[in-house]
Amino acid sequence: MPKILKIDYSKCHGCGICETVCKMNSTMNHNGSRAKVKSISIELEGWGLPKICMQCQDPACMAVCPNNAIYRDDALNRVMVDHERCIGCRLCVMTCPFGAPQFDDVSGRIIKCDLCDGDPLCVKYCMYDALQYVEADSITETQEDDLVKSIRELMSNVKGHDAEDEKPKTMDLTKSV
């Protein structure tokens, strides 16, 4: 049975351990831009969220790849990049609604979560148990609905976000703050 990363956003504190473990494992480098997992911390609000590849069933990144370099590995239910085929056009970066694929300027490659070949270190080192690697069929529709509600609730607390119309408010950058 395939597994997926499950995120409990109500437990995430934005500590960045997932990002640190990821970048050290994948690049042996502390350069944050080279992590396949990003941690977004809203310190004044007291919460954070990991930004990861959602391993979509119908990935937009795969659909736009002009060289078929992005494919699904059914064995681990993950979306992967074939670096031999990737031409570095970055269409996947622009298309992903979650911002998961990233262009690594050092290697000249697209990087994204590969689930650590089925043993995600971000899950092992998450101090708050915000990340779990679970059987895909263990997530019920009720849990998915609860997740969407919790994300909406968190986002409604972010300054500049209007929960009523769920559209970000615009900011006039010509005025001084």
C-alpha positions in Angstrom: 0.0 0.0 0.0 1.4 3.4 -0.9 2.2 5.9 1.8 1.9 9.7 1.9 3.2 12.5 4.0 0.5 13.8 6.3 0.9 17.3 7.8 -0.9 18.4 11.0 -0.6 22.1 10.6 -1.9 22.7 14.0 1.2 21.1 15.5 3.8 22.8 13.3 5.7 25.6 15.0 7.9 26.5 12.0 11.1 25.4 13.8 12.7 24.4 10.5 14.1 21.0 11.7 12.4 19.3 8.6 14.2 21.8 6.3 17.6 21.4 8.0 17.4 17.6 8.0 16.4 17.6 4.4 19.1 19.8 3.1 21.8 18.0 5.1 20.6 14.6 3.8 20.2 15.6 0.2 23.2 17.9 -0.2 25.4 17.6 2.9 25.2 21.4 2.8 23.6 23.9 5.2 22.5 26.2 2.3 18.7 26.5 2.9 18.0 27.2 -0.8 19.0 23.6 -1.5 16.4 21.9 0.8 13.6 19.9 -0.8 11.4 20.8 2.2 10.9 24.4 3.2 9.6 25.6 6.6 7.5 28.8 6.6 7.4 30.4 10.0 5.0 33.1 11.0 6.7 34.0 14.3 4.4 36.7 15.5 1.4 34.4 15.0 3.2 31.5 16.6 2.8 28.9 13.9 4.5 27.6 10.8 4.0 25.1 8.0 6.2 22.8 6.0 6.1 23.4 2.3 6.5 20.0 0.7 5.7 18.2 -2.5 2.1 16.8 -2.1 2.9 13.9 -4.6 -0.3 14.8 -6.5 -2.4 12.2 -8.2 -2.5 14.4 -11.3 0.6 16.6 -11.0 0.6 19.9 -12.8 4.4 19.7 -12.9 4.3 16.5 -14.8 1.7 17.7 -17.3 3.8 20.8 -18.3 7.2 19.1 -18.6 8.1 19.4 -22.3 10.7 16.6 -22.0 8.7 14.1 -19.9 11.4 14.3 -17.2 8.8 14.2 -14.4 7.2 10.9 -13.8 5.4 8.9 -11.1 7.2 6.2 -9.2 4.2 3.9 -8.4 6.3 1.8 -6.0 6.5 4.7 -3.5 3.6 6.8 -4.8 6.0 9.7 -5.5 6.5 12.1 -8.3 10.2 12.1 -9.4 12.5 14.1 -11.7 14.7 12.3 -14.2 17.7 14.6 -14.2 19.0 13.0 -17.4 15.9 14.2 -19.2 15.4 17.5 -17.4 16.3 20.6 -19.5 16.0 23.0 -16.6 13.2 25.1 -18.2 11.5 25.6 -14.8 8.0 25.2 -16.1 7.3 22.8 -13.2 8.4 25.4 -10.7 6.0 27.9 -12.2 3.1 25.5 -12.4 3.1 23.7 -9.0 0.4 25.2 -6.8 2.4 24.2 -3.7 5.8 25.7 -4.8 7.4 22.3 -4.3 9.8 21.9 -7.2 12.7 24.3 -7.0 15.6 25.2 -9.3 18.9 24.6 -7.6 21.4 27.2 -8.9 24.4 25.1 -7.7 23.6 21.9 -9.5 21.5 23.5 -12.3 18.7 20.9 -11.6 15.2 20.8 -10.4 14.9 19.5 -6.8 11.9 18.3 -5.0 10.9 15.9 -2.3 11.7 12.2 -3.1 10.4 10.9 0.2 14.0 9.9 1.1 13.4 6.7 -0.8 10.5 5.7 1.5 12.0 6.7 4.8 11.4 10.5 5.1 13.9 12.0 7.6 11.7 15.1 8.0 9.1 12.8 9.7 11.7 11.1 12.0 13.1 14.4 13.2 9.9 16.5 13.6 9.8 17.2 17.3 6.2 18.2 17.3 4.9 15.2 15.3 3.5 17.6 12.7 4.7 15.3 9.9 3.7 11.7 9.6 4.3 9.1 6.9 1.1 7.1 6.7 -0.8 4.6 4.5 -2.6 6.6 1.8 -5.9 4.9 2.5 -5.7 5.8 6.2 -6.7 9.4 5.5 -10.4 9.7 5.5 -12.5 12.4 3.8 -13.3 13.8 7.3 -9.6 14.2 8.0 -9.1 15.9 4.6 -12.0 18.3 5.4 -10.6 19.0 8.8 -7.2 19.7 7.3 -8.7 22.2 4.8 -10.6 23.9 7.7 -7.4 24.1 9.8 -5.5 25.6 7.0 -8.2 28.2 6.4 -8.3 29.0 10.1 -4.5 29.4 10.2 -4.5 31.6 7.1 -7.3 33.8 8.5 -4.9 34.7 11.3 -2.2 35.9 8.8 -2.1 39.6 8.4 -3.3 40.7 5.0 -5.5 37.6 4.4 -9.3 37.9 4.3 -10.9 34.6 5.3 -14.3 35.7 4.1 -13.4 35.8 0.4 -10.3 33.7 0.7 -8.4 36.1 -1.5 -5.2 37.8 -0.3 -5.6 41.5 0.2 -3.5 43.7 -2.0 -1.0 46.0 -0.5 -0.1 49.4 -2.0 3.7 49.3 -2.2 3.9 53.0 -3.2 3.0 54.1 0.4 5.4 53.9 3.2 4.5 51.7 6.1 
